[in-house]
């Protein structure tokens, strides 16, 4: 029975027609080029890495190739790779490039283009970010982890700088190949998105004037225990006068409006501020143990980090600088609110 094969990469293919007299046909950068078997060509020579899709089995075609557990890049070394199918992992192993990085070398620089996803084989790297002219420590990357996931998913400039703490061995893969894998593998795609979100949240906490006072290990614990949640545009996150003070929220993406009812004209509202990524919501009610002083309504879809009040009280007891930063933030907001009311 004839079947159809489709190329999965934009690469160069050479097709040799039946009858040796005819010249080879060169096709450069032919994405998802489809051909049949049996077909008019005696041979197809692929001049750079690609995968083929077999319409009979709905799976990638690499019938004679299997991933090697002896390869430094394997699912024992990096748990993320356990989500790949055997042919996908073999494909990855066949195209990676080994990179030896000396200590104190810059791998990624914030604000620049990155063309690779990196798998860390040995050594430790440090992530830092510039914010309002200051450098903040975001965290460390160790063997078994990856770097460059935001470039894969969002085609963005790098959002942080990465420097080796010691000599490191990494394996790099061109982003376009990873993008092809995540198109075909939903679990791998989901895992890459989770890593990107965790990194984004870690960066948000590090530059936040309140949570940035906490030791890195505490911020990592926050991320481990906190919950990610969403609310849609028009929904109320906290209600003025409400007693639901079980959680504090950190905005990871989206915008929200802060307002109160006018003291002398209850039918009107006074808008104090527009919140965005990095801002916290609900800290005033946690510290004062009183109902919420204002309403916060989503202007767009909000992605939030949800932190329990019980955890907040523990950190306030153990870390005086955290408590001071929390109270300073509340004082600043109260002054801003009073100013808005006088206008």
C-alpha positions as CSV (number, residue, x, y, z in Angstrom):
1,X,0.0,0.0,0.0
2,X,1.3,3.4,-0.9
3,X,1.9,5.9,1.9
4,X,2.8,9.5,2.2
5,X,5.9,10.9,3.9
6,X,6.2,14.5,5.0
7,X,9.4,16.3,5.9
8,X,9.3,17.9,9.3
9,X,12.2,20.4,8.9
10,X,13.1,23.2,6.5
11,X,16.2,21.7,5.1
12,X,17.9,20.7,1.8
13,X,16.8,17.5,0.1
14,X,18.2,15.8,-3.1
15,X,15.8,13.6,-5.0
16,X,17.1,11.2,-7.7
17,X,14.6,10.4,-10.4
18,X,14.0,6.9,-11.8
19,X,16.5,6.3,-14.6
20,X,20.1,7.2,-13.8
21,X,20.4,9.6,-16.7
22,X,18.3,12.3,-15.1
23,X,20.0,15.0,-13.0
24,X,19.2,15.1,-9.3
25,X,16.5,17.5,-8.2
26,X,17.6,19.9,-5.4
27,X,15.0,21.4,-3.2
28,X,16.2,23.9,-0.7
29,X,14.3,24.7,2.6
30,X,11.1,22.8,1.7
31,X,9.0,22.7,4.8
32,X,6.7,19.7,5.1
33,X,7.4,18.6,1.5
34,X,5.2,15.5,0.9
35,X,6.0,12.6,-1.3
36,X,4.6,9.1,-1.9
37,X,6.0,5.6,-1.6
38,X,6.3,4.0,-4.0
39,X,7.1,7.2,-5.9
40,X,9.1,8.4,-8.9
41,X,12.4,8.7,-7.1
42,X,14.9,6.0,-6.6
43,X,16.6,7.7,-3.7
44,X,16.2,10.7,-1.4
45,X,19.3,12.0,0.2
46,X,18.8,14.4,3.1
47,X,21.8,16.7,3.4
48,X,21.0,17.9,6.9
49,X,19.1,16.6,9.9
50,X,15.4,16.1,9.5
51,X,12.5,13.8,10.6
52,X,9.9,12.2,8.4
53,X,6.2,11.7,9.1
54,X,4.5,8.5,8.1
55,X,0.8,9.0,7.4
56,X,0.1,5.3,8.0
57,X,1.2,5.3,11.6
58,X,1.0,9.0,12.5
59,X,4.5,8.9,13.9
60,X,8.0,10.0,13.0
61,X,10.0,7.7,10.8
62,X,13.4,6.6,12.1
63,X,13.0,2.8,11.9
64,X,16.6,1.8,12.3
65,X,17.7,4.5,14.8
66,X,17.2,4.4,18.6
67,X,18.3,6.7,21.3
68,X,21.5,5.8,23.1
69,X,21.7,5.7,26.9
70,X,25.5,6.1,26.5
71,X,25.0,9.5,24.9
72,X,25.7,12.3,27.5
73,X,22.3,13.8,26.6
74,X,19.8,11.2,27.8
75,X,16.7,10.9,29.9
76,X,18.7,9.8,33.0
77,X,20.8,13.0,32.8
78,X,17.8,15.3,32.0
79,X,14.3,14.2,33.1
80,X,12.7,16.5,30.6
81,X,14.0,14.2,27.8
82,X,11.9,11.3,29.2
83,X,8.9,13.1,27.6
84,X,10.4,12.6,24.1
85,X,9.6,9.6,21.9
86,X,12.6,7.3,21.1
87,X,13.0,8.7,17.6
88,X,12.7,12.2,18.9
89,X,15.4,11.7,21.5
90,X,17.6,10.0,18.9
91,X,17.1,13.0,16.6
92,X,18.1,15.3,19.3
93,X,21.2,13.3,20.2
94,X,22.2,13.4,16.5
95,X,22.2,17.2,16.2
96,X,23.5,18.5,19.6
97,X,26.8,20.3,19.8
98,X,29.0,20.1,22.9
99,X,30.0,23.4,24.5
100,X,32.8,23.7,27.0
101,X,32.4,26.8,29.1
102,X,35.2,28.1,31.4
103,X,34.5,29.6,34.8
104,X,33.1,33.2,34.8
105,X,32.2,33.1,31.2
106,X,29.0,34.8,29.9
107,X,26.7,32.3,28.1
108,X,23.7,34.6,27.6
109,X,23.5,38.4,27.9
110,X,20.2,40.0,28.8
111,X,18.6,41.8,25.9
112,X,20.4,40.0,23.1
113,X,19.2,37.3,20.7
114,X,19.7,33.7,21.5
115,X,19.6,30.9,18.9
116,X,20.0,27.8,21.1
117,X,18.4,25.7,23.8
118,X,21.1,24.6,26.3
119,X,21.1,21.3,28.3
120,X,23.4,21.5,31.3
121,X,25.6,18.4,31.6
122,X,28.0,19.5,34.3
123,X,28.8,22.6,36.3
124,X,26.7,25.4,37.7
125,X,25.6,28.7,36.1
126,X,24.2,31.9,37.7
127,X,21.2,33.8,36.4
128,X,20.9,37.6,37.0
129,X,18.7,40.4,35.8
130,X,18.9,44.2,35.5
131,X,16.0,46.1,36.9
132,X,15.9,49.9,37.5
133,X,19.7,50.1,37.2
134,X,20.3,47.3,39.8
135,X,21.5,43.7,39.3
136,X,19.3,41.0,41.0
137,X,20.3,37.4,41.6
138,X,17.6,35.2,40.1
139,X,19.0,31.7,40.8
140,X,21.3,29.0,39.8
141,X,21.1,26.4,37.0
142,X,22.6,22.9,37.6
143,X,23.1,19.7,35.7
144,X,19.9,18.2,34.2
145,X,18.3,21.6,33.7
146,X,17.9,23.7,30.6
147,X,18.5,27.3,29.5
148,X,17.0,29.4,26.6
149,X,13.4,28.2,26.9
150,X,11.9,31.7,26.6
151,X,13.7,32.1,23.2
152,X,12.2,28.8,22.0
153,X,8.6,29.7,23.1
154,X,8.3,33.4,22.6
155,X,11.1,34.4,20.1
156,X,12.1,37.0,22.6
157,X,15.4,38.7,23.4
158,X,17.0,37.0,26.4
159,X,15.3,38.2,29.7
160,X,18.3,37.6,31.9
161,X,22.1,37.1,31.8
162,X,23.7,33.7,32.5
163,X,27.3,33.3,33.7
164,X,29.2,30.2,34.6
165,X,30.2,29.9,38.2
166,X,32.6,27.1,37.4
167,X,33.8,25.2,34.3
168,X,30.7,23.8,32.6
169,X,29.8,21.3,29.9
170,X,26.6,22.0,28.0
171,X,24.9,20.7,24.9
172,X,23.3,23.1,22.6
173,X,20.5,22.6,20.0
174,X,19.3,25.2,17.5
175,X,16.0,26.6,18.5
176,X,14.2,25.7,15.3
177,X,14.6,22.0,16.0
178,X,13.2,22.4,19.5
179,X,10.3,24.3,18.1
180,X,9.5,21.4,15.7
181,X,9.6,19.0,18.6
182,X,7.2,21.0,20.8
183,X,4.8,21.3,17.8
184,X,4.6,17.5,17.6
185,X,4.9,16.6,21.3
186,X,2.2,18.1,23.6
187,X,3.8,16.8,26.9
188,X,7.2,18.2,26.0
189,X,5.6,21.5,25.0
190,X,3.8,21.7,28.3
191,X,6.9,20.9,30.3
192,X,8.9,23.6,28.5
193,X,6.1,26.1,29.2
194,X,6.1,25.2,32.9
195,X,9.9,25.7,33.1
196,X,9.5,29.1,31.4
197,X,6.8,30.2,33.8
198,X,8.8,29.1,36.9
199,X,11.8,31.1,35.7
200,X,9.6,34.1,34.9
201,X,8.0,33.9,38.4
202,X,11.5,33.6,40.0
203,X,12.6,36.7,38.2
204,X,9.4,38.6,39.3
205,X,10.0,37.7,42.9
206,X,13.6,38.6,42.8
207,X,13.0,42.2,41.6
208,X,9.9,42.7,43.8
209,X,10.9,45.3,46.5
210,X,9.2,43.1,49.2
211,X,10.1,39.5,48.2
212,X,13.5,40.5,46.9
213,X,14.6,41.0,50.5
214,X,14.1,37.3,51.2
215,X,17.0,34.8,50.7
216,X,17.0,33.0,47.4
217,X,16.3,29.7,49.1
218,X,13.1,31.1,50.6
219,X,12.0,32.5,47.2
220,X,12.6,29.0,45.7
221,X,10.4,27.5,48.5
222,X,7.7,30.1,47.7
223,X,7.7,29.0,44.1
224,X,7.6,25.3,45.1
225,X,4.5,25.8,47.3
226,X,2.7,28.6,45.6
227,X,-0.2,28.1,43.2
228,X,-0.5,29.6,39.7
229,X,-3.9,30.9,38.8
230,X,-5.7,33.0,36.3
231,X,-8.7,35.5,36.3
232,X,-10.2,37.0,33.2
233,X,-10.7,40.6,32.3
234,X,-13.6,42.2,34.2
235,X,-13.3,39.8,37.1
236,X,-12.7,41.0,40.7
237,X,-9.6,39.8,42.4
238,X,-10.3,41.4,45.8
239,X,-13.4,43.3,46.8
240,X,-13.3,46.5,49.0
241,X,-14.6,45.5,52.4
242,X,-14.1,41.8,51.7
243,X,-12.8,39.5,54.4
244,X,-11.1,36.9,52.2
245,X,-7.5,37.5,53.3
246,X,-6.2,34.0,53.0
247,X,-3.8,34.8,50.1
248,X,-1.5,37.4,48.7
249,X,-1.2,37.7,44.9
250,X,1.8,38.6,42.7
251,X,0.9,39.6,39.2
252,X,3.0,37.7,36.7
253,X,1.3,39.1,33.5
254,X,-1.7,41.4,32.7
255,X,-3.0,44.6,34.2
256,X,-5.5,45.4,37.0
257,X,-7.3,48.5,38.3
258,X,-7.3,49.5,42.0
259,X,-10.2,51.6,43.2
260,X,-12.5,52.5,46.2
261,X,-16.0,53.9,46.6
262,X,-15.9,57.7,47.0
263,X,-16.3,58.5,50.7
264,X,-19.1,61.1,50.1
265,X,-20.5,59.8,46.8
266,X,-20.7,56.0,47.1
267,X,-22.1,55.6,43.6
268,X,-18.8,56.9,42.3
269,X,-15.4,55.2,42.5
270,X,-11.9,56.6,42.8
271,X,-9.2,54.9,40.8
272,X,-5.8,54.8,42.5
273,X,-3.6,52.9,40.3
274,X,-3.1,50.4,37.5
275,X,-1.2,47.3,38.5
276,X,1.1,45.3,36.2
277,X,3.6,42.4,36.3
278,X,5.6,42.4,39.5
279,X,3.0,44.2,41.7
280,X,1.5,42.6,44.8
281,X,-2.2,42.5,45.8
282,X,-3.6,41.9,49.3
283,X,-0.6,42.7,51.5
284,X,-2.4,45.5,53.4
285,X,-5.2,43.2,54.6
286,X,-2.6,40.6,55.7
287,X,-0.6,43.0,57.8
288,X,-3.5,45.0,59.3
289,X,-5.8,41.9,59.6
290,X,-8.7,44.1,58.5
291,X,-11.0,43.8,55.4
292,X,-9.6,44.9,52.0
293,X,-9.4,48.6,51.7
294,X,-9.8,48.7,48.0
295,X,-11.1,46.6,45.0
296,X,-8.8,45.2,42.4
297,X,-10.4,44.3,39.0
298,X,-8.6,42.7,36.1
299,X,-8.3,44.9,33.0
300,X,-6.9,42.0,31.0
301,X,-6.4,38.3,31.7
302,X,-4.2,38.1,34.9
303,X,-1.7,35.3,35.5
304,X,-1.1,35.3,39.3
305,X,1.1,33.7,41.8
306,X,-1.0,32.8,44.9
307,X,0.8,32.8,48.2
308,X,-0.8,31.8,51.5
309,X,-1.2,34.3,54.4
310,X,0.1,31.7,56.8
311,X,3.4,31.6,54.9
312,X,3.6,35.4,54.9
313,X,3.3,35.5,58.7
314,X,6.1,32.9,59.0
315,X,8.5,35.0,56.9
316,X,7.5,38.2,58.8
317,X,8.6,36.5,62.0
318,X,11.9,35.1,60.6
319,X,13.0,37.9,58.3
320,X,12.9,41.4,59.8
321,X,13.9,43.0,56.5
322,X,11.0,41.4,54.8
323,X,8.6,42.8,57.4
324,X,10.2,46.3,57.0
325,X,9.8,46.2,53.2
326,X,6.2,45.0,53.5
327,X,5.3,47.9,55.9
328,X,7.2,50.4,53.8
329,X,5.2,49.3,50.7
330,X,1.9,49.6,52.6
331,X,2.8,53.1,53.9
332,X,3.7,54.2,50.3
333,X,0.4,53.0,49.0
334,X,-1.6,54.7,51.8
335,X,0.1,58.0,51.0
336,X,-0.6,57.5,47.3
337,X,-4.3,56.7,48.0
338,X,-4.7,59.8,50.3
339,X,-3.3,62.0,47.6
340,X,-5.7,60.5,45.0
341,X,-8.7,61.2,47.3
342,X,-7.7,64.9,47.8
343,X,-7.6,65.5,44.0
